[in-house]
C-alpha cells in the first residue's frame, strides 16, 4: 500500500466546500479524472437530472497512478 498515491495528492482532485451545518465533518474531494455522471435528484417539483463529479475521501485511490518515488522498476520485473 506504500506504493500508492492517494486522492489527496492527485492532480484531478479538488476540495469540496465546507459544510456550514457540520464544521467538524471530514472534507471530501471531487474527483475530476473522468467526466461528470448524470444523477437523478428528487425535488418537490419532480425529478431533476444533474451531472456531478464523484465524491471521494482523501484516502481513496483509483489505481491509475503509482508514486514513482517509492516504486522501483526492478521490483516490478524491469531491468
C-alpha positions as CSV (number, residue, x, y, z in Angstrom):
1,X,0.0,0.0,0.0
2,X,3.0,2.3,0.3
3,X,3.4,2.4,-3.5
4,X,0.0,4.1,-4.0
5,X,-0.7,7.8,-4.5
6,X,-4.0,8.6,-2.8
7,X,-6.6,11.1,-3.9
8,X,-5.4,13.7,-1.5
9,X,-2.2,14.2,-3.7
10,X,-3.9,13.7,-7.1
11,X,-3.9,16.5,-9.7
12,X,-7.5,15.6,-10.6
13,X,-8.9,16.0,-7.0
14,X,-10.4,19.2,-5.6
15,X,-11.6,20.0,-2.1
16,X,-15.4,20.3,-1.7
17,X,-16.8,23.3,0.2
18,X,-17.0,23.2,4.0
19,X,-20.4,22.1,5.2
20,X,-21.7,25.0,7.3
21,X,-24.1,22.7,9.1
22,X,-21.3,20.3,10.2
23,X,-18.0,22.1,10.6
24,X,-16.3,19.0,12.1
25,X,-17.1,16.7,9.2
26,X,-14.2,15.4,7.2
27,X,-13.8,17.2,3.9
28,X,-14.5,15.2,0.8
29,X,-12.8,15.6,-2.6
30,X,-14.3,15.9,-6.0
31,X,-12.6,13.5,-8.5
32,X,-12.3,15.2,-11.9
33,X,-10.4,12.4,-13.6
34,X,-13.4,11.4,-15.7
35,X,-16.4,13.4,-16.9
36,X,-19.3,14.0,-14.5
37,X,-22.1,11.4,-14.4
38,X,-25.9,12.1,-14.6
39,X,-27.7,11.8,-11.2
40,X,-31.5,11.8,-10.7
41,X,-32.4,14.1,-7.8
42,X,-35.9,14.1,-6.3
43,X,-37.3,17.6,-5.7
44,X,-40.8,18.8,-4.7
45,X,-41.4,19.7,-8.3
46,X,-40.4,16.3,-9.6
47,X,-37.2,14.6,-10.7
48,X,-34.3,16.7,-11.8
49,X,-31.3,15.3,-13.7
50,X,-28.0,16.9,-12.7
51,X,-24.4,16.0,-13.6
52,X,-22.0,15.5,-10.8
53,X,-18.4,14.5,-10.3
54,X,-17.8,11.5,-8.0
55,X,-17.1,12.3,-4.3
56,X,-14.1,10.5,-2.8
57,X,-12.3,10.6,0.5
58,X,-8.7,11.8,0.8
59,X,-7.5,8.2,1.4
60,X,-9.2,6.7,-1.8
61,X,-7.1,5.5,-4.7
62,X,-8.3,4.9,-8.2
63,X,-5.4,2.7,-9.3
64,X,-4.3,4.8,-12.2
65,X,-1.3,6.4,-10.6
66,X,1.8,5.0,-8.9
67,X,4.2,7.1,-6.9
68,X,7.4,6.6,-8.8
69,X,9.4,7.8,-5.8
70,X,8.6,4.6,-3.8
71,X,8.3,2.0,-6.6
72,X,11.4,0.8,-8.3
73,X,11.1,-0.7,-11.8
74,X,13.4,-3.6,-10.9
75,X,10.9,-4.5,-8.2
76,X,8.2,-4.7,-10.9
77,X,10.2,-7.0,-13.1
78,X,12.1,-4.4,-15.1
79,X,15.9,-4.4,-15.9
